[in-house]
């Protein structure tokens, strides 16, 4: 069986190749999910701020179209 080295808590550990791939997959999954949630939060905050900037809360489409008022 192929072996691979991963770093856990600052210490290197020799594990099987499939375990190392699973370990890396979990880390990339968490990073990708965090980036996705950050993008969604930024979009939500931006659209909400734009909709509520004039004192009345409207939908994002109404806020973007100046001729709908």
C-alpha positions in Angstrom: 0.0 0.0 0.0 1.1 3.5 -0.8 1.9 5.8 2.1 1.6 9.5 2.3 2.5 12.2 4.9 0.0 14.6 6.3 0.4 17.3 9.0 -1.9 17.1 12.0 -1.5 19.6 14.8 1.9 20.5 13.6 3.1 16.9 13.6 3.7 14.9 10.5 1.9 11.5 10.3 2.4 8.7 7.8 -0.9 7.3 6.7 -2.3 5.4 3.8 -2.7 7.3 0.5 -6.6 7.0 0.6 -6.7 8.4 4.2 -4.5 11.3 3.1 -6.7 12.1 0.2 -9.8 12.0 2.4 -8.1 14.3 4.9 -7.2 16.8 2.1 -10.7 16.5 0.6 -12.3 17.5 4.0 -10.1 20.6 4.3 -10.8 21.7 0.7 -14.5 21.1 1.3 -14.5 23.3 4.4 -12.6 26.1 2.6 -14.9 26.0 -0.4 -18.0 26.1 1.7 -16.6 29.1 3.7 -15.9 30.9 0.5 -19.4 30.2 -0.9 -21.0 31.4 2.3 -18.9 34.5 2.3 -20.0 35.4 -1.2 -23.6 34.8 -0.4 -23.4 36.9 2.7 -21.7 39.8 0.8 -24.4 39.6 -1.9 -27.2 39.6 0.7 -25.7 42.6 2.6 -25.0 44.5 -0.6 -28.5 44.0 -2.0 -30.2 44.7 1.3 -28.1 47.9 1.8 -29.0 49.0 -1.7 -32.7 48.3 -1.2 -32.9 50.1 2.2 -30.6 53.0 1.4 -33.4 55.5 0.8 -35.3 54.6 4.0 -37.9 52.3 2.6 -37.2 48.6 2.0 -38.0 47.4 -1.5 -37.1 44.3 -3.5 -33.6 44.4 -5.2 -35.3 44.6 -8.6 -37.3 47.7 -7.5 -34.2 49.3 -6.1 -32.2 48.7 -9.3 -34.9 50.1 -11.6 -35.2 53.8 -11.0 -38.3 54.0 -13.3 -40.4 51.6 -11.1 -41.2 54.2 -8.5 
